[in-house]
Amino acid sequence: MRTIIQTIVAVLALTVLAPGYAEEVQQNFFTKVEAAQAQSTVDKIVTGTRDKIDSLVHFVTTPWIDFTVSSKDEDCLARNIFYEAGSESEEGKAAVAIVTINRVKDGRFDKSICGVVNQRTVSVRSQQVKKTEMIQSGFFGQPREIVKTEVVLQHVPVCQFSWVCLDKTDPSKSNPKYKRALQVAYDVMVFDMYKNVVPKSALFFHSIHIDPLWPYKQVAIIGNHIFYSKQKVKNEQKPNKT
C-alpha cells in the first residue's frame, strides 16, 4: 500500500511541481500520514485506559462482595465448588459459587462463606414403631402376644450442601479439579467474573436427576444442576431437563 501511495504522490509531484520538489512533497505527505496514525493509536490507548479506569472505579465503589472475606473463606468456597460441581463446566462451577455468596448476602443464612458452606441443623423426626410383647394375665394365665406402638424420635442432621453431612475429607491441594475450583472461587470473589451465569437472586440448586418439587422460580439450567431464586411461584411447571 505504501509503495502505491509513494508512486501516486511522486507522479503528482512531477506533474504539478518541478522535479526537485518531488522527494520533499513525498516526505511531507508521509510525515503527516504517520503523525495521524500515531495520534489515532494514542487515542485508542487513552480511550481503552479510560474504560478500564471507569470499570475499576465502579468495582471499587460498588463492590460485588460487601462483607469480610479471608483466605479461609476462599478455601471453603473452593471445596464447595469441588464437591458440588467438580465435574461441571467453569460456568457450572461459578454458578455454585455465586449461589453460595448470594446466601451470605441474603441474610437468612450464615454471615460468612465458610458459615454458609458448613451450615447444618438437626431435624427431629418422629416415627411410629410397632413392638411385640408377651404378657401373662393372672398367676395361672397363659402368655399371650400383644402389639404396642411407640413413638421414636430421631435426630437427623440437615446440611445446606449434602457433602458436608457426609463428612468428606478435604481434597488434595494438588488435585487438578481442586486447583480449578480454587481459581474459579478467586475469580468470582475478586473480579465478579461469570456474573451473568446466574442471577444474584439465585439461592438454591439441585441435580437434574431429582425432583424435590420446590416452590421456587427456576432461573437457570447449567450442566447437571437446576438453579432457583428465592421467589416462590404457584403452579410452577416442571423444569425442562433436555
N, C-alpha and C positions, 0 to 999 in steps of 0.2 A: 504493500500500500504506500509506504514511504517513497519507494522508487518511482511509483506512478505520479505521486504529487510533485516530487522533485522535477520530473520531466515536464509536467504541465507548467509549473512555475518558471522553469528555465525558458520554455518556449514563449510564454507570455512576456517574460522579461526581455528576451531577444527581439520580440516583435515591437514592443512599446518603447523600450528603453535602449540605450546604447549597450553594446555587448559587455562593456566594462562593468556595468551595474548588475548584470545577471546574478553573479555569485552573491553580491550584497543583499539583493532583494530576496533571493532564495533563503539566505541565512536568517534574515529578519523575520520572514514568514514562519520558519520552523521554530524560532525562538518564541514567538507569540503562541504558536500551537502547543508547544511543550509547557509553557507557562500556564496556559489554560487547563491542560491535562493535569498538571501538578496541583492547581487550585481545586480542581474537581475531586482529586484524590483526598486532599486535605479536608474538603467539605464533607466527604463521605465519612472520614475518620471521626471528625468532630461530631457529626450527627449520630454516628453509631455510639460514640463515647457518651454523648448526652443521653441517649436512650438507655444505656447501661446504668448511668448515674441515676436517672429517674427511677429505674426498676429497683436499684439498690436503696434509694431513699424510701420508696414505697414499702420495701421489705422491712426496713428498719423501723419506720414509723407505724406500720400496720403488720405486726408480727403474726405469723401463722400460729405459732405456739406461744400463748400468753401466760404460761405457768413455768415454774422452775423445773429444769431437767438436769440430769447428770449422766456421766458415762454408764452408771448402773442402769439408768432408765433406757439408754440406748441398747444395752445388752438384753434387758428384759424384752424390749420391742423386737430385737433380732431373734430371740428364742421363740417368741410368739409367731413370728413370720415363719421360722424354720419348721415348727411343729404343725402349724395350721396350713401353711401354703408353701412348704419346702419344694414341692414338685410343680408348683404353678409358674406361670409366666411372671415377668417382672411386674406387669400390671396387676396380676393376681396377688402377688406378694405385697405390693404397695397398697392395694385395697384393704387388706387385712391390717396393715399398719395404720392407715387412715381411720378405720373403724375404731381401733384401739385408742388413738389420740382423741377422736371425737367423743369417746366415752369420758375421758378426763375432762374435756371442755364442757360436756353436757351437765355435769354437776350431780347427777343421780348415782354415779358410781364413785370409785375412789378418786382421790385428788392427785394421784401421780400415775405415771405409766406403769411402774412396777406394781403399784397397788391394784390397778385395773387388771393387769395380766394375772396376778396371783390371787385375785379376789375369789373367795369361796365362802359359802354359808352352809349351814346344816339344816336340812329339811326333816321335820319329824313326820313320819307317816305311820298311820295305824293300819294294822292288818288283823283280820279275824282268823284265828287258828282253832281248829277242832281237835280236841284231845279225848281219847277213850280211856275210861277208868272202870275198874271193877269195884263194886260196893256190895256190902252184905247187910241185909235187913234183919235185925234181931240176932240173938245168940245162935239160934239153930237155922237161920235163914240161909238159902242158897245164894252164893255170889252171883251178881248179875252185872251186865255191862251197861254203862251209860256213856253218853257222848256230851262233853261240855265244850262250850265255845268261849274262848278267851281272846281278849284284845291285846295284841302285842305291839308295842311302839318300836319303830325302827328309826334310827338317826342316820340319815343318808346325806353325805356331802354333795353339795351342788357347786360346780365351778363355772365361771363365765366362759372359760375355754377348757374343753374336755381333757386335753393333755395334762393339765395341772392336777386334776383329780387322779390321774394315772400315775402320778409321782415319777414322771420321766426324769432321767438324769440329764445333766447339761450336755449339749452337743460338743463335740471336739472342736476346738478353735481352728484346727487345720482342715476341717471338713469343708470342701468347696461350697456346699449348699449353705453352710452357716456363714461363710465369708460373703456370699452373695446376699444373704439375708441381712447381714450387718451393713453392707453397702447400701441396700435399699432403705434400711432403717435410718441411716445417716442422711441419705438424700431427701427422704420425706421429712425428717425432723428439721434439718438445717435449711434446705432450699425449697421446701414445699413442692418438690418435683412430683409428677404424676397427679397433680391437683385436680385434674379433670376426669380421673379414673372413676371415682365415685363421689357423690355429693358430700358436703360437710355435714349433712343431716343423717348420713348412714351410720347406724348404731349396731346392727345385727347382721349375721350371715349364717348360712348353714350349707351343707353339702347338697348338691342337686339330686343325690341318691335317696334323700329322705324328704318327708313332707310333714313338718310339725304343725301345719295349719295355723301359722302365726297370723295375727290380725293386722300386721303392719303393711305399709305400702312398699312394694318392690321397686327398687331403683336401679338395679343392675344385675346382670349375669356375667360373671367373668370366670372362664375356665370351669372348674367344678364347684363353684360357690354361687349362691344367690344372696344378694345384699338387699337390706331393707332399711327404711328410715324409721324414725320414732313415731311418725304419723300413723294413726290407726285408721283403717278403712273398713267399710262394711261390704259384704258380698264380694270380696276380692277374688278375682279369677285365679286359678292355679297357675303358677309360673310356667312359661314355655321352656322346656328343658332341651329343646332341639337346637 
